[in-house]
Amino acid sequence: MTHKHFTEAIDIIARHTSTTIHVNGTLKHFIGNLGSTEFLIQITQCAPPLVNDLVKNGYSLAMTSEGLRVDKI
């Protein structure tokens, strides 16, 4: 996810209360370029309207053991 997509996703997430996220955590214990050219958002708690808003704005969601991973299509 690019920096632009990352900030758009954070803006969408910020509109929803009761949401818990992790930003730029490891992906399979590998950091790589996270935080400089690659960005990672994982949602651990949210309400259904957030999922709908992210999908409506072109984001894909994938369930992982760490939470719901957000990425741009």
C-alpha positions as a printed NumPy array, in Angstrom:
array([[  0.   ,   0.   ,   0.   ],
       [  1.396,   3.413,  -0.923],
       [  1.597,   6.352,   1.468],
       [ -1.41 ,   7.971,  -0.238],
       [ -3.526,   4.813,   0.127],
       [ -2.356,   4.462,   3.735],
       [ -3.436,   7.994,   4.696],
       [ -6.786,   7.558,   2.905],
       [ -7.414,   4.322,   4.816],
       [ -6.48 ,   5.95 ,   8.135],
       [ -8.889,   8.805,   7.342],
       [-11.699,   6.312,   6.708],
       [-10.866,   4.347,   9.863],
       [-10.728,   7.518,  11.992],
       [-14.396,   8.234,  11.21 ],
       [-15.446,   5.074,  13.046],
       [-15.458,   4.699,  16.817],
       [-14.593,   1.546,  18.737],
       [-11.915,   0.542,  16.241],
       [ -8.589,  -0.985,  17.224],
       [ -5.767,  -1.159,  14.673],
       [ -2.082,  -1.997,  14.457],
       [  0.016,   0.06 ,  12.07 ],
       [  3.186,  -1.224,  10.375],
       [  3.473,  -4.391,  12.42 ],
       [  5.523,  -7.248,  11.082],
       [  4.262,  -9.374,   8.221],
       [  5.283, -13.   ,   8.832],
       [  8.044, -11.691,  11.14 ],
       [  9.517,  -9.582,   8.325],
       [  9.652,  -5.789,   8.341],
       [ 11.208,  -4.986,   4.955],
       [ 10.377,  -1.418,   3.867],
       [  7.434,  -0.953,   6.231],
       [  6.985,   2.672,   7.19 ],
       [  9.143,   4.061,   4.396],
       [  7.709,   2.832,   1.079],
       [  5.26 ,   0.16 ,   2.257],
       [  2.524,   0.502,   4.853],
       [  0.463,  -2.076,   6.723],
       [ -2.8  ,  -1.684,   8.624],
       [ -4.329,  -4.548,  10.567],
       [ -7.713,  -4.138,  12.238],
       [ -8.279,  -6.163,  15.404],
       [-11.665,  -4.717,  16.348],
       [-14.275,  -2.769,  14.378],
       [-17.943,  -2.388,  13.554],
       [-19.373,  -3.62 ,  10.208],
       [-19.84 ,  -0.093,   8.739],
       [-16.041,   0.343,   8.677],
       [-15.642,  -2.8  ,   6.565],
       [-18.309,  -1.507,   4.166],
       [-16.618,   1.923,   3.877],
       [-13.195,   0.434,   3.164],
       [-14.542,  -1.923,   0.48 ],
       [-16.623,   0.873,  -1.077],
       [-13.454,   2.968,  -1.366],
       [-11.486,   0.238,  -3.155],
       [ -9.691,  -1.497,  -0.282],
       [ -9.415,  -5.25 ,   0.059],
       [ -9.583,  -6.996,   3.411],
       [ -7.958, -10.302,   4.292],
       [ -8.335, -12.183,   7.564],
       [ -4.995, -13.171,   9.077],
       [ -4.017, -14.555,  12.463],
       [ -3.085, -10.98 ,  13.502],
       [ -6.374,  -9.412,  12.375],
       [ -8.061,  -8.021,   9.294],
       [ -5.354,  -6.804,   6.9  ],
       [ -6.209,  -3.735,   4.805],
       [ -4.766,  -3.318,   1.323],
       [ -5.62 ,  -1.255,  -1.761],
       [ -6.939,  -3.067,  -4.815]])
